[in-house]
Amino acid sequence: MQEVKIWHNPKCSKSREAMEILQENKCEAKIIKYLEEKPDVKKIKAILKMLDIAPRELMRTKEDIYKELNLQNELDDDALIRAMAKHPKLIERPIIIKGDRAIIGRPVEKIAEFLKS
């Protein structure tokens, strides 16, 4: 089986549910606590490519920091990526990575199917 990684926030209920699903599927995943091990711009771009989404789709747009930084009016994708690198709280979670593919584990029911694929 390919190595599985999870960008995990232990304080997030969905992220904790994702960890339970990984355990139920007997999947030992490398846990990346991305709020502590802040991903750089290069890692965020790699995740975006795996997810095949635009930067804003990876962002938690209801976070206070999103509004404080006025990101709703930001049109430059690179600026959004830099904001996520500087403020990883803006990154949606959990992210499950398997090989060269990734998903955002919301709803968490998607995770088990992803692991089997």
KELUMMAR-549880 format. One record per atom (N, C-alpha, C): x, y, z; atom name; residue number from 1. Coordinates in steps of 0.2 Angstrom, whole numbers, plus 5000, padded with zeros to 4 digits. Last residue first. Example, Ala and Ser with C-alpha at 12.3 -4.5 7.8 and 13.67 -1.06 7.14 Angstrom:
<nodes>
+------+------+------+--------+-------+
!   xx !   yy !   zz ! torvex ! balum !
+------+------+------+--------+-------+
! 5064 ! 4989 ! 5035 !      N !     2 !
! 5068 ! 4995 ! 5036 !     CA !     2 !
! 5064 ! 5000 ! 5039 !      C !     2 !
! 5066 ! 4972 ! 5039 !      N !     1 !
! 5062 ! 4978 ! 5039 !     CA !     1 !
! 5066 ! 4984 ! 5039 !      C !     1 !
+------+------+------+--------+-------+
</nodes>
This chain:
<nodes>
+------+------+------+--------+-------+
!   xx !   yy !   zz ! torvex ! balum !
+------+------+------+--------+-------+
! 4954 ! 5016 ! 4984 !      N !   117 !
! 4956 ! 5017 ! 4977 !     CA !   117 !
! 4963 ! 5017 ! 4976 !      C !   117 !
! 4953 ! 5015 ! 4998 !      N !   116 !
! 4953 ! 5009 ! 4994 !     CA !   116 !
! 4954 ! 5010 ! 4987 !      C !   116 !
! 4954 ! 5028 ! 5002 !      N !   115 !
! 4959 ! 5024 ! 5004 !     CA !   115 !
! 4959 ! 5017 ! 5000 !      C !   115 !
! 4942 ! 5033 ! 4997 !      N !   114 !
! 4948 ! 5036 ! 4994 !     CA !   114 !
! 4954 ! 5031 ! 4996 !      C !   114 !
! 4933 ! 5027 ! 5005 !      N !   113 !
! 4933 ! 5026 ! 4998 !     CA !   113 !
! 4939 ! 5028 ! 4995 !      C !   113 !
! 4936 ! 5033 ! 5017 !      N !   112 !
! 4937 ! 5026 ! 5017 !     CA !   112 !
! 4937 ! 5024 ! 5009 !      C !   112 !
! 4933 ! 5047 ! 5014 !      N !   111 !
! 4940 ! 5045 ! 5016 !     CA !   111 !
! 4941 ! 5037 ! 5015 !      C !   111 !
! 4920 ! 5051 ! 5013 !      N !   110 !
! 4924 ! 5051 ! 5007 !     CA !   110 !
! 4931 ! 5047 ! 5008 !      C !   110 !
! 4916 ! 5054 ! 5025 !      N !   109 !
! 4914 ! 5047 ! 5022 !     CA !   109 !
! 4918 ! 5046 ! 5016 !      C !   109 !
! 4918 ! 5067 ! 5029 !      N !   108 !
! 4923 ! 5062 ! 5031 !     CA !   108 !
! 4922 ! 5055 ! 5028 !      C !   108 !
! 4914 ! 5078 ! 5015 !      N !   107 !
! 4913 ! 5074 ! 5021 !     CA !   107 !
! 4917 ! 5068 ! 5023 !      C !   107 !
! 4931 ! 5080 ! 5018 !      N !   106 !
! 4924 ! 5083 ! 5020 !     CA !   106 !
! 4920 ! 5081 ! 5014 !      C !   106 !
! 4945 ! 5079 ! 5017 !      N !   105 !
! 4941 ! 5074 ! 5020 !     CA !   105 !
! 4935 ! 5076 ! 5023 !      C !   105 !
! 4952 ! 5082 ! 5001 !      N !   104 !
! 4950 ! 5085 ! 5008 !     CA !   104 !
! 4944 ! 5081 ! 5011 !      C !   104 !
! 4964 ! 5071 ! 4994 !      N !   103 !
! 4957 ! 5073 ! 4995 !     CA !   103 !
! 4957 ! 5078 ! 5001 !      C !   103 !
! 4976 ! 5067 ! 4982 !      N !   102 !
! 4974 ! 5069 ! 4989 !     CA !   102 !
! 4967 ! 5071 ! 4988 !      C !   102 !
! 4990 ! 5058 ! 4975 !      N !   101 !
! 4983 ! 5060 ! 4975 !     CA !   101 !
! 4981 ! 5062 ! 4982 !      C !   101 !
! 5002 ! 5051 ! 4974 !      N !   100 !
! 5002 ! 5058 ! 4971 !     CA !   100 !
! 4994 ! 5060 ! 4970 !      C !   100 !
! 5000 ! 5043 ! 4989 !      N !    99 !
! 5004 ! 5043 ! 4983 !     CA !    99 !
! 5004 ! 5050 ! 4980 !      C !    99 !
! 4988 ! 5051 ! 4997 !      N !    98 !
! 4990 ! 5044 ! 4996 !     CA !    98 !
! 4994 ! 5044 ! 4989 !      C !    98 !
! 4983 ! 5062 ! 5010 !      N !    97 !
! 4987 ! 5061 ! 5004 !     CA !    97 !
! 4989 ! 5054 ! 5003 !      C !    97 !
! 4970 ! 5071 ! 5016 !      N !    96 !
! 4972 ! 5065 ! 5016 !     CA !    96 !
! 4976 ! 5064 ! 5009 !      C !    96 !
! 4967 ! 5085 ! 5026 !      N !    95 !
! 4969 ! 5083 ! 5019 !     CA !    95 !
! 4972 ! 5076 ! 5020 !      C !    95 !
! 4952 ! 5090 ! 5036 !      N !    94 !
! 4959 ! 5086 ! 5035 !     CA !    94 !
! 4960 ! 5085 ! 5028 !      C !    94 !
! 4954 ! 5107 ! 5032 !      N !    93 !
! 4956 ! 5101 ! 5035 !     CA !    93 !
! 4951 ! 5096 ! 5035 !      C !    93 !
! 4960 ! 5122 ! 5024 !      N !    92 !
! 4954 ! 5117 ! 5025 !     CA !    92 !
! 4957 ! 5110 ! 5028 !      C !    92 !
! 4970 ! 5134 ! 5030 !      N !    91 !
! 4969 ! 5128 ! 5026 !     CA !    91 !
! 4964 ! 5124 ! 5028 !      C !    91 !
! 4971 ! 5145 ! 5039 !      N !    90 !
! 4967 ! 5146 ! 5034 !     CA !    90 !
! 4966 ! 5139 ! 5029 !      C !    90 !
! 4981 ! 5141 ! 5048 !      N !    89 !
! 4974 ! 5140 ! 5050 !     CA !    89 !
! 4969 ! 5141 ! 5045 !      C !    89 !
! 4993 ! 5145 ! 5042 !      N !    88 !
! 4990 ! 5138 ! 5041 !     CA !    88 !
! 4983 ! 5137 ! 5043 !      C !    88 !
! 4998 ! 5158 ! 5037 !      N !    87 !
! 4993 ! 5157 ! 5042 !     CA !    87 !
! 4989 ! 5151 ! 5041 !      C !    87 !
! 5008 ! 5157 ! 5028 !      N !    86 !
! 5009 ! 5162 ! 5034 !     CA !    86 !
! 5004 ! 5160 ! 5039 !      C !    86 !
! 5002 ! 5149 ! 5018 !      N !    85 !
! 5009 ! 5147 ! 5021 !     CA !    85 !
! 5010 ! 5151 ! 5028 !      C !    85 !
! 4991 ! 5157 ! 5016 !      N !    84 !
! 4990 ! 5150 ! 5019 !     CA !    84 !
! 4996 ! 5148 ! 5022 !      C !    84 !
! 4997 ! 5168 ! 5009 !      N !    83 !
! 4993 ! 5169 ! 5016 !     CA !    83 !
! 4992 ! 5162 ! 5019 !      C !    83 !
! 5002 ! 5162 ! 4998 !      N !    82 !
! 5007 ! 5165 ! 5003 !     CA !    82 !
! 5003 ! 5166 ! 5010 !      C !    82 !
! 4990 ! 5159 ! 4992 !      N !    81 !
! 4995 ! 5153 ! 4994 !     CA !    81 !
! 4999 ! 5156 ! 4999 !      C !    81 !
! 4986 ! 5172 ! 4989 !      N !    80 !
! 4982 ! 5167 ! 4993 !     CA !    80 !
! 4986 ! 5161 ! 4996 !      C !    80 !
! 4996 ! 5176 ! 4980 !      N !    79 !
! 4994 ! 5179 ! 4987 !     CA !    79 !
! 4990 ! 5175 ! 4992 !      C !    79 !
! 4993 ! 5167 ! 4970 !      N !    78 !
! 5000 ! 5167 ! 4973 !     CA !    78 !
! 4999 ! 5171 ! 4980 !      C !    78 !
! 4981 ! 5172 ! 4965 !      N !    77 !
! 4982 ! 5165 ! 4968 !     CA !    77 !
! 4988 ! 5165 ! 4972 !      C !    77 !
! 4974 ! 5187 ! 4967 !      N !    76 !
! 4980 ! 5184 ! 4965 !     CA !    76 !
! 4981 ! 5177 ! 4969 !      C !    76 !
! 4963 ! 5193 ! 4972 !      N !    75 !
! 4962 ! 5190 ! 4966 !     CA !    75 !
! 4968 ! 5186 ! 4964 !      C !    75 !
! 4955 ! 5197 ! 4987 !      N !    74 !
! 4961 ! 5195 ! 4984 !     CA !    74 !
! 4960 ! 5191 ! 4978 !      C !    74 !
! 4943 ! 5199 ! 4994 !      N !    73 !
! 4944 ! 5203 ! 4988 !     CA !    73 !
! 4951 ! 5202 ! 4985 !      C !    73 !
! 4944 ! 5190 ! 5004 !      N !    72 !
! 4939 ! 5189 ! 5000 !     CA !    72 !
! 4939 ! 5193 ! 4994 !      C !    72 !
! 4955 ! 5194 ! 5012 !      N !    71 !
! 4956 ! 5189 ! 5007 !     CA !    71 !
! 4950 ! 5188 ! 5002 !      C !    71 !
! 4957 ! 5203 ! 5023 !      N !    70 !
! 4953 ! 5205 ! 5017 !     CA !    70 !
! 4954 ! 5200 ! 5011 !      C !    70 !
! 4962 ! 5199 ! 5035 !      N !    69 !
! 4967 ! 5200 ! 5029 !     CA !    69 !
! 4964 ! 5202 ! 5023 !      C !    69 !
! 4950 ! 5197 ! 5042 !      N !    68 !
! 4955 ! 5202 ! 5044 !     CA !    68 !
! 4960 ! 5204 ! 5039 !      C !    68 !
! 4945 ! 5186 ! 5035 !      N !    67 !
! 4941 ! 5192 ! 5035 !     CA !    67 !
! 4946 ! 5198 ! 5037 !      C !    67 !
! 4954 ! 5176 ! 5039 !      N !    66 !
! 4952 ! 5177 ! 5032 !     CA !    66 !
! 4949 ! 5184 ! 5031 !      C !    66 !
! 4954 ! 5176 ! 5052 !      N !    65 !
! 4960 ! 5179 ! 5049 !     CA !    65 !
! 4958 ! 5180 ! 5042 !      C !    65 !
! 4941 ! 5170 ! 5055 !      N !    64 !
! 4942 ! 5177 ! 5057 !     CA !    64 !
! 4948 ! 5180 ! 5053 !      C !    64 !
! 4935 ! 5159 ! 5043 !      N !    63 !
! 4940 ! 5160 ! 5048 !     CA !    63 !
! 4941 ! 5168 ! 5049 !      C !    63 !
! 4928 ! 5156 ! 5032 !      N !    62 !
! 4924 ! 5158 ! 5038 !     CA !    62 !
! 4929 ! 5160 ! 5044 !      C !    62 !
! 4936 ! 5150 ! 5023 !      N !    61 !
! 4934 ! 5157 ! 5021 !     CA !    61 !
! 4930 ! 5160 ! 5027 !      C !    61 !
! 4949 ! 5141 ! 5022 !      N !    60 !
! 4943 ! 5141 ! 5027 !     CA !    60 !
! 4941 ! 5148 ! 5027 !      C !    60 !
! 4954 ! 5135 ! 5006 !      N !    59 !
! 4954 ! 5140 ! 5011 !     CA !    59 !
! 4948 ! 5139 ! 5015 !      C !    59 !
! 4954 ! 5128 ! 4994 !      N !    58 !
! 4957 ! 5125 ! 5000 !     CA !    58 !
! 4957 ! 5129 ! 5006 !      C !    58 !
! 4948 ! 5137 ! 4985 !      N !    57 !
! 4944 ! 5131 ! 4987 !     CA !    57 !
! 4948 ! 5127 ! 4993 !      C !    57 !
! 4958 ! 5146 ! 4983 !      N !    56 !
! 4953 ! 5148 ! 4987 !     CA !    56 !
! 4949 ! 5142 ! 4989 !      C !    56 !
! 4967 ! 5139 ! 4974 !      N !    55 !
! 4969 ! 5141 ! 4981 !     CA !    55 !
! 4963 ! 5142 ! 4985 !      C !    55 !
! 4958 ! 5126 ! 4964 !      N !    54 !
! 4961 ! 5133 ! 4965 !     CA !    54 !
! 4962 ! 5135 ! 4972 !      C !    54 !
! 4962 ! 5109 ! 4962 !      N !    53 !
! 4958 ! 5114 ! 4964 !     CA !    53 !
! 4962 ! 5121 ! 4964 !      C !    53 !
! 4969 ! 5096 ! 4963 !      N !    52 !
! 4966 ! 5099 ! 4956 !     CA !    52 !
! 4961 ! 5104 ! 4958 !      C !    52 !
! 4975 ! 5090 ! 4973 !      N !    51 !
! 4968 ! 5091 ! 4973 !     CA !    51 !
! 4965 ! 5093 ! 4967 !      C !    51 !
! 4988 ! 5091 ! 4967 !      N !    50 !
! 4985 ! 5084 ! 4969 !     CA !    50 !
! 4978 ! 5085 ! 4969 !      C !    50 !
! 4989 ! 5105 ! 4967 !      N !    49 !
! 4990 ! 5101 ! 4961 !     CA !    49 !
! 4987 ! 5094 ! 4962 !      C !    49 !
! 4988 ! 5108 ! 4981 !      N !    48 !
! 4983 ! 5111 ! 4976 !     CA !    48 !
! 4983 ! 5107 ! 4969 !      C !    48 !
! 5000 ! 5102 ! 4985 !      N !    47 !
! 4994 ! 5099 ! 4987 !     CA !    47 !
! 4988 ! 5102 ! 4983 !      C !    47 !
! 5010 ! 5110 ! 4979 !      N !    46 !
! 5009 ! 5103 ! 4977 !     CA !    46 !
! 5003 ! 5100 ! 4979 !      C !    46 !
! 5007 ! 5122 ! 4985 !      N !    45 !
! 5006 ! 5122 ! 4978 !     CA !    45 !
! 5005 ! 5114 ! 4976 !      C !    45 !
! 5011 ! 5119 ! 4998 !      N !    44 !
! 5004 ! 5121 ! 4997 !     CA !    44 !
! 5002 ! 5120 ! 4989 !      C !    44 !
! 5025 ! 5117 ! 4996 !      N !    43 !
! 5020 ! 5111 ! 4998 !     CA !    43 !
! 5013 ! 5113 ! 4997 !      C !    43 !
! 5029 ! 5130 ! 4992 !      N !    42 !
! 5030 ! 5124 ! 4988 !     CA !    42 !
! 5025 ! 5118 ! 4989 !      C !    42 !
! 5026 ! 5137 ! 5003 !      N !    41 !
! 5022 ! 5139 ! 4997 !     CA !    41 !
! 5023 ! 5133 ! 4992 !      C !    41 !
! 5026 ! 5126 ! 5018 !      N !    40 !
! 5028 ! 5132 ! 5014 !     CA !    40 !
! 5024 ! 5132 ! 5007 !      C !    40 !
! 5016 ! 5122 ! 5032 !      N !    39 !
! 5019 ! 5120 ! 5025 !     CA !    39 !
! 5021 ! 5127 ! 5022 !      C !    39 !
! 5022 ! 5121 ! 5049 !      N !    38 !
! 5019 ! 5125 ! 5043 !     CA !    38 !
! 5021 ! 5123 ! 5036 !      C !    38 !
! 5019 ! 5112 ! 5060 !      N !    37 !
! 5024 ! 5111 ! 5054 !     CA !    37 !
! 5021 ! 5115 ! 5048 !      C !    37 !
! 5008 ! 5116 ! 5067 !      N !    36 !
! 5014 ! 5117 ! 5070 !     CA !    36 !
! 5020 ! 5116 ! 5065 !      C !    36 !
! 4998 ! 5115 ! 5058 !      N !    35 !
! 4998 ! 5121 ! 5062 !     CA !    35 !
! 5005 ! 5122 ! 5065 !      C !    35 !
! 4999 ! 5102 ! 5053 !      N !    34 !
! 5001 ! 5107 ! 5049 !     CA !    34 !
! 5001 ! 5114 ! 5052 !      C !    34 !
! 5005 ! 5088 ! 5058 !      N !    33 !
! 5001 ! 5093 ! 5062 !     CA !    33 !
! 5003 ! 5100 ! 5058 !      C !    33 !
! 5004 ! 5074 ! 5050 !      N !    32 !
! 5007 ! 5081 ! 5049 !     CA !    32 !
! 5003 ! 5086 ! 5052 !      C !    32 !
! 5007 ! 5057 ! 5051 !      N !    31 !
! 5003 ! 5063 ! 5054 !     CA !    31 !
! 5007 ! 5069 ! 5053 !      C !    31 !
! 5006 ! 5044 ! 5041 !      N !    30 !
! 5010 ! 5049 ! 5044 !     CA !    30 !
! 5006 ! 5055 ! 5045 !      C !    30 !
! 4995 ! 5031 ! 5045 !      N !    29 !
! 4997 ! 5037 ! 5041 !     CA !    29 !
! 5002 ! 5041 ! 5045 !      C !    29 !
! 4990 ! 5015 ! 5043 !      N !    28 !
! 4995 ! 5019 ! 5047 !     CA !    28 !
! 4997 ! 5025 ! 5043 !      C !    28 !
! 4975 ! 5008 ! 5043 !      N !    27 !
! 4979 ! 5012 ! 5039 !     CA !    27 !
! 4984 ! 5017 ! 5043 !      C !    27 !
! 4963 ! 5001 ! 5046 !      N !    26 !
! 4970 ! 4999 ! 5047 !     CA !    26 !
! 4975 ! 5002 ! 5043 !      C !    26 !
! 4952 ! 5008 ! 5045 !      N !    25 !
! 4954 ! 5005 ! 5039 !     CA !    25 !
! 4961 ! 5002 ! 5040 !      C !    25 !
! 4951 ! 5013 ! 5058 !      N !    24 !
! 4946 ! 5008 ! 5056 !     CA !    24 !
! 4948 ! 5004 ! 5050 !      C !    24 !
! 4961 ! 5023 ! 5056 !      N !    23 !
! 4962 ! 5017 ! 5061 !     CA !    23 !
! 4958 ! 5012 ! 5059 !      C !    23 !
! 4955 ! 5032 ! 5047 !      N !    22 !
! 4961 ! 5029 ! 5045 !     CA !    22 !
! 4962 ! 5022 ! 5050 !      C !    22 !
! 4944 ! 5035 ! 5055 !      N !    21 !
! 4943 ! 5031 ! 5049 !     CA !    21 !
! 4949 ! 5028 ! 5047 !      C !    21 !
! 4950 ! 5042 ! 5065 !      N !    20 !
! 4947 ! 5036 ! 5067 !     CA !    20 !
! 4946 ! 5032 ! 5061 !      C !    20 !
! 4955 ! 5053 ! 5058 !      N !    19 !
! 4960 ! 5049 ! 5061 !     CA !    19 !
! 4957 ! 5042 ! 5063 !      C !    19 !
! 4943 ! 5059 ! 5054 !      N !    18 !
! 4947 ! 5056 ! 5049 !     CA !    18 !
! 4952 ! 5051 ! 5052 !      C !    18 !
! 4939 ! 5064 ! 5067 !      N !    17 !
! 4935 ! 5058 ! 5064 !     CA !    17 !
! 4939 ! 5055 ! 5058 !      C !    17 !
! 4949 ! 5074 ! 5068 !      N !    16 !
! 4949 ! 5068 ! 5073 !     CA !    16 !
! 4945 ! 5062 ! 5070 !      C !    16 !
! 4944 ! 5082 ! 5058 !      N !    15 !
! 4951 ! 5079 ! 5058 !     CA !    15 !
! 4951 ! 5073 ! 5062 !      C !    15 !
! 4932 ! 5086 ! 5063 !      N !    14 !
! 4932 ! 5082 ! 5057 !     CA !    14 !
! 4939 ! 5079 ! 5056 !      C !    14 !
! 4936 ! 5093 ! 5075 !      N !    13 !
! 4932 ! 5086 ! 5075 !     CA !    13 !
! 4932 ! 5082 ! 5069 !      C !    13 !
! 4951 ! 5099 ! 5078 !      N !    12 !
! 4946 ! 5099 ! 5074 !     CA !    12 !
! 4942 ! 5092 ! 5074 !      C !    12 !
! 4963 ! 5098 ! 5086 !      N !    11 !
! 4957 ! 5102 ! 5089 !     CA !    11 !
! 4951 ! 5102 ! 5084 !      C !    11 !
! 4972 ! 5092 ! 5078 !      N !    10 !
! 4969 ! 5088 ! 5083 !     CA !    10 !
! 4963 ! 5091 ! 5087 !      C !    10 !
! 4973 ! 5092 ! 5062 !      N !     9 !
! 4973 ! 5097 ! 5067 !     CA !     9 !
! 4969 ! 5094 ! 5073 !      C !     9 !
! 4983 ! 5086 ! 5049 !      N !     8 !
! 4979 ! 5085 ! 5054 !     CA !     8 !
! 4979 ! 5091 ! 5059 !      C !     8 !
! 4986 ! 5079 ! 5034 !      N !     7 !
! 4987 ! 5085 ! 5037 !     CA !     7 !
! 4981 ! 5086 ! 5042 !      C !     7 !
! 4992 ! 5062 ! 5033 !      N !     6 !
! 4986 ! 5067 ! 5034 !     CA !     6 !
! 4988 ! 5073 ! 5037 !      C !     6 !
! 4997 ! 5050 ! 5021 !      N !     5 !
! 4998 ! 5056 ! 5025 !     CA !     5 !
! 4992 ! 5059 ! 5027 !      C !     5 !
! 5002 ! 5034 ! 5016 !      N !     4 !
! 4996 ! 5039 ! 5017 !     CA !     4 !
! 4999 ! 5044 ! 5022 !      C !     4 !
! 5011 ! 5025 ! 5004 !      N !     3 !
! 5011 ! 5029 ! 5010 !     CA !     3 !
! 5005 ! 5034 ! 5011 !      C !     3 !
! 5002 ! 5011 ! 4996 !      N !     2 !
! 5006 ! 5018 ! 4996 !     CA !     2 !
! 5006 ! 5021 ! 5003 !      C !     2 !
! 5004 ! 4994 ! 5000 !      N !     1 !
! 5000 ! 5000 ! 5000 !     CA !     1 !
! 5004 ! 5006 ! 5000 !      C !     1 !
+------+------+------+--------+-------+
</nodes>
